[in-house]
Amino acid sequence: MENTTHLHNFPPFNQAEWIRLIFLLSDTQQWMNQMILNAFFQVPLKDGKKLFRKSYYITVTALAHILERHYFTIPRHPAASKFTVPLIELLSYLRDASTEPASPIPGTLQFKRTLAMDKTIGIDLDHVPTCLLTILTDAGGGIKSFL
């Protein structure tokens, strides 16, 4: 009778190859992180480093999601709220929101910051012009979305 508590390892675990893979992935991740920072710092935004604090930051994945879903020049997701201000202006609002207090969103692990601008910055879900910017972050300060 075969012992069912023994884990079969097919193919056999190759520790040396696995360690090489981890080092390759680590080097690739560091290279990607540097490329991401270089891409973000190309934007002519004063105090842009405020978007990369340990307690308030945006990843390239989150920014791509936000742009794809909410930036008016990208025609995907027509039912979503859309920003109609230039990208640099939008990023400066996002940067400025770092000093706003974050409120927990009941029933989630997320927080929100809401800023009222002195001009229309886009349209809301009902396609009504809005001057409100709401930024959603996770508990660690990672920006997940803004609308």
QUIHU-V741261 format. One record per residue. RES is the residue in three letters. PHI is phi in degrees with one decimal (999 if undefined). NEAR is the number of other ideal C-beta (glycine too) atoms within 12 Angstrom. D_FIRST is the distance of its C-alpha to the first C-alpha in Angstrom with 2 decimals. Layout:
BEGIN
RES & PHI & NEAR & D_FIRST
RES & PHI & NEAR & D_FIRST
END
This chain:
BEGIN
MET & 999 & 5 & 0.00
GLU & -80.5 & 6 & 3.78
ASN & -79.5 & 7 & 6.54
THR & -81.3 & 7 & 8.94
THR & -83.4 & 7 & 11.83
HIS & -81.5 & 8 & 12.26
LEU & -84.2 & 9 & 14.92
HIS & -87.3 & 11 & 15.01
ASN & -120.6 & 10 & 18.55
PHE & -118.4 & 6 & 19.75
PRO & -69.3 & 8 & 22.30
PRO & -59.9 & 11 & 22.12
PHE & -68.6 & 13 & 24.51
ASN & -107.0 & 11 & 27.82
GLN & -60.1 & 11 & 29.63
ALA & -62.6 & 11 & 32.92
GLU & -65.1 & 13 & 33.09
TRP & -63.6 & 15 & 32.22
ILE & -63.1 & 13 & 34.99
ARG & -60.4 & 13 & 37.41
LEU & -62.6 & 15 & 36.61
ILE & -61.1 & 14 & 37.34
PHE & -64.1 & 14 & 40.63
LEU & -62.2 & 14 & 41.56
LEU & -63.8 & 14 & 40.97
SER & -63.2 & 14 & 42.93
ASP & -62.2 & 14 & 45.80
THR & -64.5 & 14 & 45.85
GLN & -63.3 & 14 & 45.93
GLN & -62.0 & 14 & 48.79
TRP & -62.8 & 14 & 50.64
MET & -63.1 & 17 & 50.20
ASN & -59.8 & 19 & 51.36
GLN & -67.2 & 15 & 54.46
MET & -63.6 & 15 & 55.19
ILE & -62.7 & 23 & 54.91
LEU & -60.4 & 21 & 57.35
ASN & -59.8 & 14 & 59.68
ALA & -66.0 & 17 & 59.65
PHE & -64.4 & 29 & 60.39
PHE & -77.0 & 18 & 63.14
GLN & -74.7 & 14 & 64.92
VAL & -72.4 & 24 & 65.97
PRO & -74.0 & 14 & 69.45
LEU & -126.1 & 24 & 68.58
LYS & -64.2 & 14 & 70.26
ASP & 57.7 & 18 & 67.84
GLY & -61.5 & 25 & 64.83
LYS & -63.6 & 18 & 62.74
LYS & -64.2 & 26 & 62.75
LEU & -81.1 & 37 & 60.13
PHE & -128.3 & 27 & 57.70
ARG & -74.2 & 20 & 57.85
LYS & -70.5 & 12 & 54.71
SER & -103.0 & 18 & 55.63
TYR & -161.1 & 28 & 56.86
TYR & -154.2 & 30 & 55.68
ILE & -125.8 & 39 & 54.88
THR & -96.9 & 25 & 52.26
VAL & -64.7 & 23 & 52.98
THR & -64.8 & 18 & 50.27
ALA & -65.2 & 27 & 52.00
LEU & -63.7 & 29 & 55.39
ALA & -61.8 & 19 & 54.26
HIS & -60.4 & 24 & 52.94
ILE & -63.0 & 34 & 56.24
LEU & -64.7 & 26 & 58.38
GLU & -61.4 & 19 & 56.49
ARG & -88.2 & 25 & 56.71
HIS & -122.0 & 38 & 60.00
TYR & -93.7 & 30 & 62.37
PHE & -62.0 & 25 & 65.10
THR & -79.9 & 16 & 65.18
ILE & -108.4 & 18 & 61.63
PRO & -79.4 & 11 & 61.75
ARG & -88.6 & 17 & 58.18
HIS & 54.3 & 18 & 57.45
PRO & -63.5 & 14 & 60.93
ALA & -85.1 & 13 & 60.24
ALA & -83.1 & 26 & 59.51
SER & -64.4 & 28 & 62.17
LYS & -134.2 & 33 & 63.84
PHE & -88.7 & 36 & 65.67
THR & -120.6 & 23 & 68.97
VAL & -97.2 & 26 & 70.07
PRO & -57.9 & 18 & 69.67
LEU & -55.6 & 25 & 66.34
ILE & -61.8 & 18 & 67.96
GLU & -64.7 & 23 & 69.55
LEU & -60.7 & 34 & 66.27
LEU & -65.3 & 35 & 64.55
SER & -68.7 & 25 & 67.48
TYR & -64.1 & 36 & 67.05
LEU & -61.7 & 44 & 63.37
ARG & -60.5 & 32 & 64.34
ASP & -64.2 & 24 & 67.00
ALA & -69.7 & 33 & 64.60
SER & -61.1 & 29 & 62.85
THR & -90.8 & 17 & 65.52
GLU & -78.1 & 23 & 65.16
PRO & -68.1 & 15 & 63.32
ALA & -98.9 & 26 & 59.87
SER & -107.6 & 16 & 59.20
PRO & -66.5 & 16 & 55.75
ILE & -96.9 & 20 & 54.80
PRO & -54.1 & 9 & 53.70
GLY & 81.0 & 6 & 50.13
THR & -134.7 & 14 & 49.06
LEU & -102.7 & 14 & 48.51
GLN & -103.7 & 24 & 51.40
PHE & -127.2 & 28 & 55.04
LYS & -134.5 & 26 & 58.16
ARG & -124.9 & 32 & 61.51
THR & -123.5 & 22 & 64.36
LEU & -119.2 & 28 & 67.49
ALA & -100.8 & 16 & 70.63
MET & -89.4 & 24 & 72.42
ASP & -90.0 & 10 & 76.15
LYS & -152.8 & 16 & 75.64
THR & -69.8 & 20 & 73.43
ILE & -115.7 & 32 & 70.27
GLY & 171.8 & 32 & 68.56
ILE & -124.4 & 24 & 67.71
ASP & -85.9 & 22 & 65.37
LEU & -60.1 & 18 & 62.91
ASP & -90.0 & 11 & 65.91
HIS & 63.2 & 15 & 67.64
VAL & -101.9 & 13 & 70.27
PRO & -54.9 & 18 & 71.63
THR & -136.1 & 26 & 70.23
CYS & -115.6 & 21 & 71.10
LEU & -97.0 & 27 & 67.95
LEU & -122.0 & 37 & 65.10
THR & -114.3 & 35 & 61.88
ILE & -113.9 & 40 & 59.26
LEU & -104.2 & 31 & 55.70
THR & -129.0 & 35 & 53.68
ASP & -84.5 & 24 & 50.35
ALA & -61.8 & 15 & 50.23
GLY & -87.2 & 17 & 50.37
GLY & 96.7 & 26 & 53.49
GLY & -72.9 & 28 & 51.99
ILE & -71.8 & 39 & 54.18
LYS & -102.4 & 30 & 52.17
SER & -163.6 & 32 & 55.01
PHE & -148.4 & 39 & 58.69
LEU & -150.9 & 32 & 60.85
END
